[in-house]
């Protein structure tokens, strides 16, 4: 019987390592938790915005030429208007060719003149009311239109170009859009101003709080530098087209914003 019981009872020597490991295990597992509680990093976040005013150095001008077929009563429109459309298109293409020649004489290069696709649209014209108060059938005609886009790299030539457009009998001037030839350089300058403003604010805050700025931890943009072309409204309809008296593009505003985080240290 004693031999049978000795096979199942552990020896006193084997119990010592087990007891020691059990006693030490709380200490070993608690060490990482204590390390996490010792994180004392401090930092300073600063947001800054900047605006850059720049003068535009190029412009895009949109104009339109159109021709109309004779208006006829809708009830008389049999769909056989091919000759009228052909005549209107010939007149339109002749005027477009004259316009290009006039613009080239005004100093604009041919590759700066883009003629858009021909647009054909049917228009309805309401006739006066009949004497018997019955509704009058509308008249119908077709408008053939060609848009013209001009890229102007010399803004001083804009008055001459506008005069050339009106001289050529353009039907509508839809406005001038001012922009920058090198927008990336202007956007970089605006971003640099925002970063400089962020450091200026951070140094002021650090001085007031009696701390020192350390390394930069992170930088992010709060507003991506960019601008929209500035539009100058302008309109000239057929029969009364004339150039405006002044052409002042003004300036274009570029906004930029950043968020910068610095480490801070006690003095």
C-alpha positions in Angstrom: 0.0 0.0 0.0 2.7 2.6 0.7 4.2 1.9 -2.7 0.9 2.6 -4.4 0.4 6.0 -2.7 4.0 7.2 -3.4 3.3 7.1 -7.2 0.6 9.8 -7.0 2.1 12.1 -4.4 4.6 14.7 -5.7 7.8 15.1 -3.9 8.5 18.1 -1.7 11.4 19.1 -4.0 9.2 19.3 -7.0 6.7 21.6 -5.2 9.3 24.4 -4.6 9.7 25.6 -8.3 6.0 25.5 -8.9 5.3 27.6 -5.8 8.0 30.1 -6.7 6.7 30.5 -10.3 3.2 31.1 -8.9 4.4 33.7 -6.6 6.4 35.6 -9.2 3.8 35.5 -12.0 1.8 38.6 -10.8 5.0 40.6 -10.8 6.0 39.5 -14.3 2.6 40.2 -15.9 2.2 43.6 -14.2 5.4 45.1 -15.5 4.1 46.2 -19.0 1.1 47.9 -17.4 3.4 50.0 -15.2 5.4 51.0 -18.3 2.4 52.2 -20.2 1.4 54.4 -17.2 4.8 56.2 -17.4 4.0 57.9 -20.8 4.6 61.6 -20.1 5.0 63.0 -23.7 3.7 66.5 -24.2 3.0 68.4 -27.4 1.6 71.6 -28.8 -0.9 71.8 -31.7 -1.1 74.9 -33.9 -3.4 75.7 -36.7 -2.6 78.6 -39.1 -4.1 80.0 -42.3 -2.7 82.3 -44.9 -3.9 84.2 -47.9 -2.0 85.2 -51.0 -3.1 87.9 -53.4 -1.7 87.6 -56.8 -2.3 89.4 -60.1 -3.5 87.2 -62.9 -1.3 86.9 -66.0 -3.6 85.1 -68.5 -7.2 85.1 -69.5 -9.8 83.0 -71.3 -12.5 84.7 -73.3 -15.7 82.9 -74.5 -17.8 84.3 -77.4 -20.5 82.9 -79.7 -21.5 83.3 -83.3 -24.9 82.1 -84.5 -27.2 82.2 -87.6 -30.9 81.7 -87.7 -33.1 80.1 -90.4 -36.3 82.0 -91.4 -39.1 81.5 -88.9 -42.2 79.6 -90.3 -45.5 78.6 -88.8 -45.2 75.3 -87.0 -48.1 73.9 -89.0 -46.2 74.6 -92.2 -43.0 72.9 -91.0 -42.9 69.8 -93.2 -39.3 69.0 -92.2 -38.0 70.0 -95.6 -35.7 72.7 -94.4 -32.4 71.4 -95.6 -31.7 74.3 -97.9 -32.4 76.9 -95.2 -30.1 75.0 -92.8 -27.4 74.8 -95.5 -27.6 78.5 -96.2 -27.4 79.4 -92.5 -24.4 77.2 -92.0 -22.5 78.7 -94.9 -23.1 82.2 -93.5 -21.9 81.0 -90.1 -18.7 79.4 -91.3 -17.9 82.4 -93.4 -18.3 84.7 -90.4 -16.2 82.3 -88.2 -13.4 82.4 -90.8 -13.6 86.2 -90.9 -13.4 86.3 -87.1 -10.3 84.2 -87.0 -8.6 86.4 -89.6 -9.5 89.6 -87.6 -8.2 88.1 -84.4 -4.9 87.1 -86.0 -4.5 90.7 -87.3 -5.1 91.8 -83.7 -2.1 89.8 -82.6 -3.7 86.6 -81.4 -2.0 83.4 -82.6 -4.1 80.8 -84.4 -3.4 78.0 -81.8 -4.9 80.4 -79.1 -8.2 80.3 -81.0 -10.5 77.3 -80.5 -13.7 77.0 -82.4 -16.2 74.6 -80.7 -18.5 72.1 -82.3 -21.4 73.3 -84.3 -24.7 73.3 -82.3 -28.1 73.1 -83.9 -31.2 73.9 -81.9 -34.8 74.5 -82.8 -36.5 77.6 -81.3 -40.2 78.3 -80.9 -41.5 81.9 -81.2 -44.9 82.7 -79.8 -47.1 84.6 -82.2 -49.6 87.4 -81.2 -53.0 86.2 -80.0 -55.6 85.9 -82.7 -58.7 88.1 -82.7 -61.0 85.2 -81.8 -59.0 84.5 -78.6 -58.0 81.1 -79.9 -54.3 80.2 -79.2 -52.0 81.0 -82.1 -49.7 78.3 -83.3 -46.1 79.2 -82.5 -43.4 79.9 -85.2 -40.4 77.7 -85.4 -36.8 78.4 -86.6 -33.4 76.8 -86.2 -30.4 78.3 -84.5 -26.9 77.2 -85.7 -24.3 78.3 -83.2 -20.5 78.0 -82.9 -18.7 78.8 -79.6 -15.3 80.5 -79.8 -12.7 80.3 -77.0 -9.7 82.5 -76.9 -6.6 82.0 -74.7 -4.9 85.3 -74.0 -1.4 85.3 -72.5 -0.9 89.0 -72.8 -3.5 90.8 -70.8 -2.6 94.2 -72.3 -3.9 93.0 -75.6 -7.4 92.3 -74.2 -9.0 95.6 -75.3 -7.7 95.2 -78.8 -9.1 91.6 -79.0 -12.5 92.6 -77.7 -12.6 95.4 -80.2 -11.8 92.8 -82.9 -14.6 90.6 -81.8 -17.2 93.3 -81.9 -15.8 94.5 -85.3 -16.3 90.9 -86.6 -19.9 91.0 -85.5 -19.8 88.4 -82.7 -23.3 87.7 -81.4 -22.4 87.3 -77.7 -19.5 87.8 -75.3 -20.0 85.5 -72.3 -17.2 86.9 -70.1 -13.5 86.8 -69.3 -11.9 84.3 -66.9 -8.6 85.4 -65.4 -6.1 82.8 -64.1 -2.4 82.1 -63.5 0.0 80.6 -66.0 2.0 79.0 -63.1 -0.5 78.3 -60.4 1.7 75.7 -58.6 4.3 78.4 -57.7 1.6 80.7 -56.2 0.1 77.8 -54.3 3.5 76.8 -52.9 4.1 80.4 -51.8 0.7 80.4 -50.0 1.5 77.2 -48.2 4.9 78.6 -47.1 3.2 81.6 -45.6 0.8 79.3 -43.7 3.8 77.3 -42.3 5.6 80.4 -41.3 2.5 81.7 -39.5 2.2 78.3 -37.7 5.8 78.6 -36.4 5.2 82.2 -35.3 2.2 81.3 -33.3 3.9 78.2 -31.8 6.9 80.3 -30.7 4.6 82.9 -29.1 2.6 80.3 -27.2 5.8 78.5 -26.0 7.3 81.8 -24.8 4.1 82.7 -23.0 3.9 79.2 -21.3 7.6 79.1 -20.5 8.3 76.0 -22.5 10.6 75.2 -25.4 9.6 73.8 -28.8 11.1 70.5 -29.6 11.0 68.5 -32.9 8.0 68.6 -35.2 5.9 65.5 -34.7 3.4 65.9 -37.5 2.2 68.3 -40.2 -1.1 68.2 -42.1 -3.0 70.6 -44.4 -6.3 71.9 -43.2 -7.0 73.7 -46.5 -5.3 72.6 -49.7 -3.9 75.7 -51.5 -6.0 76.5 -54.6 -8.0 79.2 -56.4 -10.8 79.6 -58.8 -10.4 81.6 -62.0 -11.8 85.1 -61.5 -14.7 85.8 -63.8 -15.4 89.3 -65.2 -19.0 89.5 -66.4 -19.5 90.7 -69.9 -22.2 90.4 -72.4 -22.9 91.7 -75.9 -25.9 90.7 -77.9 -26.4 90.8 -81.6 -27.1 94.3 -82.9 -25.6 96.1 -79.9 -22.2 94.5 -79.2 -19.7 96.9 -77.8 -16.6 96.6 -75.6 -16.6 97.7 -72.0 -14.8 100.9 -71.1 -12.4 99.3 -68.7 -10.6 95.9 -68.2 -9.4 95.5 -64.6 -8.6 91.9 -63.7 -7.9 92.8 -60.0 -6.3 90.0 -58.0 -6.8 86.3 -57.3 -6.9 85.1 -53.7 -5.2 81.8 -52.8 -6.0 80.3 -49.4 -3.8 77.8 -47.5 -4.0 76.2 -44.0 -1.9 73.8 -41.9 -1.9 72.0 -38.6 1.5 71.5 -37.0 2.3 69.5 -33.8 5.5 70.2 -31.9 7.1 68.4 -28.9 7.5 70.7 -25.9 10.0 70.7 -23.1 10.1 72.5 -19.8 12.8 75.2 -19.6 
